[in-house]
Amino acid sequence: MVFKLLMLVHVCVSFPLKCPEPAQWALRANGHCADPSKYFCLKNDLIKGYSENCTRSDFQQPGRKAVLRGGIDAEICSVERYQPFPIKFFTNASTNCIYLKSFCNEEGQVAYDPGNRNTDTTCRCDYRRGYDFLVKPNNPCFCKPLLEDCSCYLKTCSNSSYILSPGKINLFLTCKSVSFTMFC
């Protein structure tokens, strides 16, 4: 006689809570709360993790996000993200400031201004290495990646003794034989 032994093992494994991505936020709120408009999932400084609840929603002013420190408190957006005016941070929509800052990492691009908690990064073409804007932006000194094409191309001077210099009148790069000062 062959006996088969069947053993059932139940395992309960926990994992640290991660807040839903914005696209999944409504699904989690509907499945977790009787009133989905009151769902929030926020960074909780007391437990060094995240907490979710269905008690109330709140908002923070532009440039700030909500965190839990006993109660709901304000914290400045991280350096990678921003929350522009007049958009408010709502606890029932996200755990991070809404926008991820742009990167100026395409060929020939460098950051003009890293932005702040309310504004995105602005980019420019690295004229010191011979790059110029493919399409002239609204501001001749920089472009806004979310609103404009910030593509750069390598511009060369026909005379090898010339260098690229921003023009004094229109600030666009031109070939000149003299040293230059950047006006932007």
C-alpha positions as CSV (number, residue, x, y, z in Angstrom):
1,M,0.0,0.0,0.0
2,V,1.2,3.4,-0.9
3,F,0.3,6.2,1.3
4,K,0.3,9.7,0.0
5,L,0.8,12.4,2.5
6,L,-0.8,15.7,1.6
7,M,0.3,18.6,3.6
8,L,-1.0,22.1,3.2
9,V,1.1,25.0,4.3
10,H,-0.3,28.5,4.6
11,V,2.1,31.3,4.3
12,C,1.4,34.8,5.2
13,V,3.9,37.3,3.7
14,S,3.8,41.0,4.3
15,F,5.3,43.6,2.1
16,P,5.8,47.4,2.6
17,L,2.9,49.4,1.3
18,K,3.5,51.3,-1.9
19,C,1.0,53.9,-2.9
20,P,-0.8,53.3,-6.3
21,E,0.4,55.1,-9.3
22,P,-1.9,58.0,-10.4
23,A,-3.4,55.9,-13.1
24,Q,-4.4,53.2,-10.6
25,W,-5.4,55.6,-7.8
26,A,-9.2,55.5,-8.5
27,L,-9.2,51.7,-8.7
28,R,-7.6,51.4,-5.2
29,A,-9.9,54.1,-3.8
30,N,-13.0,52.4,-5.1
31,G,-11.9,49.0,-3.8
32,H,-10.7,50.2,-0.4
33,C,-13.2,53.0,0.7
34,A,-16.9,53.4,0.9
35,D,-16.4,57.0,-0.1
36,P,-13.5,56.9,-2.7
37,S,-13.1,60.7,-2.6
38,K,-11.8,60.4,0.9
39,Y,-9.1,57.9,0.1
40,F,-5.5,59.0,0.6
41,C,-2.1,57.3,0.6
42,L,0.7,59.4,1.9
43,K,4.3,59.1,3.1
44,N,4.2,58.6,6.8
45,D,7.3,59.9,8.6
46,L,6.4,58.2,11.9
47,I,6.7,54.7,10.4
48,K,9.2,55.6,7.7
49,G,6.8,54.1,5.1
50,Y,3.3,54.8,3.6
51,S,-0.1,54.8,5.1
52,E,-3.5,54.7,3.5
53,N,-6.9,55.7,4.9
54,C,-10.4,56.7,4.0
55,T,-11.0,59.4,6.5
56,R,-10.7,62.7,4.5
57,S,-9.0,64.4,1.6
58,D,-7.0,67.6,1.9
59,F,-4.9,69.8,-0.3
60,Q,-1.6,71.7,-0.2
61,Q,-0.5,74.9,-2.0
62,P,1.6,74.7,-5.2
63,G,5.1,73.6,-4.6
64,R,4.2,71.4,-1.6
65,K,2.8,67.9,-1.0
66,A,1.1,66.3,2.0
67,V,2.8,63.9,4.4
68,L,1.7,62.3,7.6
69,R,3.4,63.4,10.8
70,G,0.8,62.5,13.4
71,G,-1.7,64.5,11.2
72,I,-1.5,65.7,7.6
73,D,1.4,68.2,7.2
74,A,3.0,70.0,4.3
75,E,6.4,69.2,2.8
76,I,8.2,70.9,-0.1
77,C,8.3,68.9,-3.4
78,S,11.4,66.7,-4.0
79,V,14.1,68.1,-6.3
80,E,13.0,65.7,-9.1
81,R,9.4,66.9,-9.1
82,Y,7.4,70.2,-9.1
83,Q,3.8,71.4,-8.5
84,P,3.1,74.6,-10.6
85,F,0.8,77.4,-9.6
86,P,-2.2,77.3,-9.6
87,I,-2.4,73.5,-9.3
88,K,-2.9,72.3,-5.8
89,F,-1.7,69.0,-4.4
90,F,-4.8,66.9,-3.5
91,T,-4.3,63.9,-1.1
92,N,-7.0,61.9,-2.9
93,A,-5.0,62.0,-6.2
94,S,-1.4,61.3,-5.6
95,T,1.4,60.9,-3.0
96,N,3.9,62.9,-5.0
97,C,4.0,66.4,-6.5
98,I,2.3,66.0,-9.9
99,Y,5.1,66.7,-12.5
100,L,8.5,65.0,-12.9
101,K,11.1,67.6,-13.9
102,S,12.4,67.5,-17.4
103,F,15.9,66.3,-18.2
104,C,18.3,68.2,-20.5
105,N,20.2,65.2,-21.6
106,E,19.7,65.0,-25.3
107,E,22.7,65.6,-27.6
108,G,24.1,69.1,-27.1
109,Q,21.7,70.1,-24.3
110,V,22.6,71.4,-20.9
111,A,20.4,72.7,-18.1
112,Y,19.9,76.5,-18.1
113,D,18.0,76.6,-14.8
114,P,17.1,73.5,-12.7
115,G,13.8,75.0,-11.7
116,N,12.3,74.9,-8.3
117,R,9.4,73.3,-6.4
118,N,7.0,75.3,-8.7
119,T,8.7,75.3,-12.0
120,D,10.2,72.8,-14.5
121,T,13.9,72.7,-15.6
122,T,14.7,74.9,-18.6
123,C,17.3,73.8,-21.2
124,R,19.8,75.4,-23.5
125,C,22.1,74.2,-26.2
126,D,25.8,74.1,-25.3
127,Y,27.1,76.8,-27.5
128,R,30.6,76.4,-26.0
129,R,30.7,73.0,-27.7
130,G,29.2,74.3,-30.9
131,Y,25.5,73.4,-30.4
132,D,22.6,75.6,-31.4
133,F,18.8,75.2,-31.3
134,L,17.3,73.3,-34.3
135,V,14.1,75.4,-33.8
136,K,14.5,78.8,-32.2
137,P,12.6,78.8,-28.9
138,N,10.4,81.7,-27.6
139,N,13.3,82.9,-25.4
140,P,16.6,83.0,-27.3
141,C,18.6,81.9,-24.2
142,F,16.6,78.8,-23.2
143,C,13.7,76.5,-24.0
144,K,10.9,74.9,-22.0
145,P,10.9,71.2,-22.7
146,L,7.2,70.7,-22.0
147,L,6.2,73.5,-24.4
148,E,8.9,73.6,-27.1
149,D,11.2,71.6,-29.2
150,C,14.6,71.8,-27.4
151,S,16.6,69.8,-29.9
152,C,20.1,70.9,-30.6
153,Y,22.4,70.4,-33.6
154,L,26.1,70.8,-34.0
155,K,26.7,74.0,-35.9
156,T,30.0,74.5,-37.6
157,C,31.7,77.6,-39.0
158,S,33.0,77.5,-42.5
159,N,36.2,79.3,-41.5
160,S,38.1,77.1,-38.9
161,S,39.6,80.2,-37.2
162,Y,36.1,81.4,-36.3
163,I,34.1,80.3,-33.2
164,L,30.4,80.3,-32.3
165,S,29.3,83.4,-30.5
166,P,25.8,84.7,-29.5
167,G,25.0,87.7,-31.6
168,K,24.6,91.0,-29.7
169,I,21.3,91.9,-31.4
170,N,19.3,88.7,-31.6
171,L,21.4,86.4,-29.3
172,F,21.4,83.6,-31.9
173,L,24.7,81.9,-32.6
174,T,26.8,83.3,-35.3
175,C,30.4,82.7,-36.4
176,K,32.8,85.4,-35.3
177,S,36.6,85.7,-35.1
178,V,36.6,87.5,-31.8
179,S,36.2,86.3,-28.3
180,F,32.7,86.6,-26.9
181,T,30.6,87.2,-23.8
182,M,27.4,85.2,-23.3
183,F,24.5,87.6,-22.9
184,C,22.0,85.1,-21.6
